[in-house]
Amino acid sequence: LKVSIERPDDMILFVGWIPPHTLGRRLQEGQQRIRIYDRWYELRCQVRTLHGLSAHADGTELLRFLAPTLRPETAAYVVHGEVAQAEGFAARLVKAGMGRAIIPAMETSMIDL
């Protein structure tokens, strides 16, 4: 998040409802200055919310949604689901044309990737 928040070409995508009084909700509502731990960031990335999918969309629905982003120079982080399902979906993303599909280890900082 720290890496992407100030990049205009990056996007934070929320699926569904975000609880009030959370960082996610502040992002979703378009707050322009965001504090993450001890530093303030300017919100420059795109923030979108999918209201039409449940948090349990199947792989085919997710691939259809991501189709416009499937290019060799793009990467996706698969951060939800059991390991076997995440690996399967990551493989489907790459086969469909995504440059890389990364499954971070539990509690890995996205900055370290």
C-alpha positions, 0 to 999 in steps of 0.5 A: 500500500505504501508503494502504490498509494502515491503512484497514479498508475496503480489501483487499490481495488476494494470488493464490497463493503468496508467497515467505517473508521478504517484506513480502507474506508478513508481510502474508499471515501477519497481522503486525499492525505492518508496516514499509514503508521508514522508517515503521511501519504498523498492519495494519487493512485486510483481507488475503486470499489466493486459492489457487484461481486461478493467476496466469494466470486469464482475464478472465472468471474475474477478473470473476466473482471481482470481481463483489461489488465492482463498484459505481460507488464502487469502483476497481481498479488493473490492475497486471499484464499487457501494456498492451493486455490491461490496457486491455482488462480495465480496460474490461471492469471499467468496463462490468461496473459498476466505478466506475474501473479505473486502469492506473498507468504503470510504476514509478508510486507508488500514493500518487501516484495 
